[in-house]
Amino acid sequence: MIPVLVKELTFDLSLSPVVLLVDESERRVLPIWVGPFEAQAIAMALQGVMVPRPMTHDLIKSLCEHLGASVRSVVINDIKDGTYFAEMYLQTTSGEVVVDSRPSDAIALALRTGAKMFISEKVAGYTMPVAELIDENQQEELRRLLEFDGPDDYKKSLH
């Protein structure tokens, strides 16, 4: 297993959200495309945003805590037909439980619980050098285009 961290949540050229997982040396990156709601859940965890009512991943964390379970780690362990698969490893009073998960949910929960994240050797075969994936000029332009404070800024950009 290879330990990974969330480097950032970014967007591809079609504005689809992409989670970038990097190895500890930050030389290899695994891009995982996620849906907009999953991206929001990950972004909120990365930014430490607290909401008045629990979001789904906050609810799962709370359920685990109330049931005496803890999220020990998550592993993005497989890829089939272009889709990644993950497992969450929970420690319970009766032992370890492994739960099948989408990678985006596993990442969102790991960020909330401080659980370690890993990729399998098989999945590591799909990583690439960071320099190949992240073109800083393109990413900076995309960030600039997406830096709206609210609907008024969006309306201004249309005129």
N, C-alpha and C positions, 0 to 999 in steps of 0.2 A: 504494500500500500504506500502511496505517495501523498504526504501531507500537502494540502493546498489552502490558499486563502482567497477571499474575494478581492481582486485587484480593483475592480470598479464595475459599475453598471453603466453601459453605454448603449448606443444605437448604431445599427448598421445603416447603409446608405438609403435603405427603404424605410427607415425610422422604426424598425423592429428592435425591441429591447434585447440586449445580449449581456449575459453575466460573464465576466472574464475571471476565470480561476487561474491563479499562478502558483507554481511550485515555490518552495521557500527561498530559492535563489533568484526568483523572478526572471528566469531566463526562458521558461516554457509557459505557454498559456493555453488554456482550454476554453474556447468560446462555447457558451450554451445559450441558444436562443430560447427565450421565455415569453409568455404572454404578458399583456400590459398589466393585468391585475397582480400577477406573480411578481412582475418587476416592481410594482408599487410596494408590495409587501417586503421585498428585499431592500429597496431603497429606504423605506421607513426604518427598518432594522439597522441599516448602515449609518443612518443619520441620527439614530436614537430618538426618533419621534415617538412621543407618547400620545395615545388617543384616549378620550374619556371612557369609551366602551371597548372591550377587547375585539381585536380583529381575529380572523380564523387561527392564525399561527400563535397569537397570544392565548387564545382559548385552548389550543392543544398544549401549550406550555403549562397553563394553569391546571388542566386536567391531569397531566403527568405529575405535577407537584402534589396535587390533592390525592392522587392514587399511590403516592410513594414511589413513583418512577422518575428516572432522570435520563435525559438524552445524553448518551456517552459519546457517540460519534455518528457521522453520516459518511457513507461511501457511495460515490458514483461509480458503479461497478460494471456496467455493461452498456453496449450500444447495439441496437438491432434496427435495421432499415432506417438509419439516420436518427433514431430516437434514443436518448440516453435513459438509463434506468438507475435508480438509487435504492439504498437501504438505510434505514435508521436503526441504530443499535441503542436499545433502551435497557437500563438496569432497573429491575424490579425487585421486590422483596423475595420473590421466588426464583430469581435468576435473570439471565439475559434474554431479551426478546428482540427478534429482528423483524422489522416491518418494511414491506415494500413501499416505495415512495417515488413520486416524481422528483427529479433533481431540484427543481425550483422550490418545492415545498420543503425538502430536506435542508436546502441552503437557508431558507427563511427561518426555519426552526432552529438550525444550528447557530445562526447569528443572534437569535433571541436568548438562547440558553448557554452560549459560550462553548458548545460542543465542538470537538475537532472535526475537520473535514478532510476527506481523503478521496483519491481516485485510484482505481485498480490499475495494474500494469497494462491490461488490455485497453482501457480507456486512455492511458498515457500515450498509447500509440497514435492518438488523434490530436495530441498537443502540437503546437508549432512554436517556433521562436517568437518572442514578444515583438521584435522589430518587424517581422513579416506581417503581423496582424494590425498593429497600431501605427497608422500613419498619423503623426501628430498634427500635421497641417489640416487634414480632413477632419479629425476629431475636434480640433479647435474651432473650425468653421461651423461644424454641427452644433457644438456647445453654444456658440454665439447665436446661432439661429434659434436655439431652443431656450434661451435665457429670457423668458417672459415672466414678469412678476404677477401678472393676472390678466383677466379678459380685456382690460383696457389696452394693455400693451399689444395684445393680439390684434385688436381692432385697429390700432395705429399702424401695425405692420401691413395691414391689408390696403391702406390708402397710399 
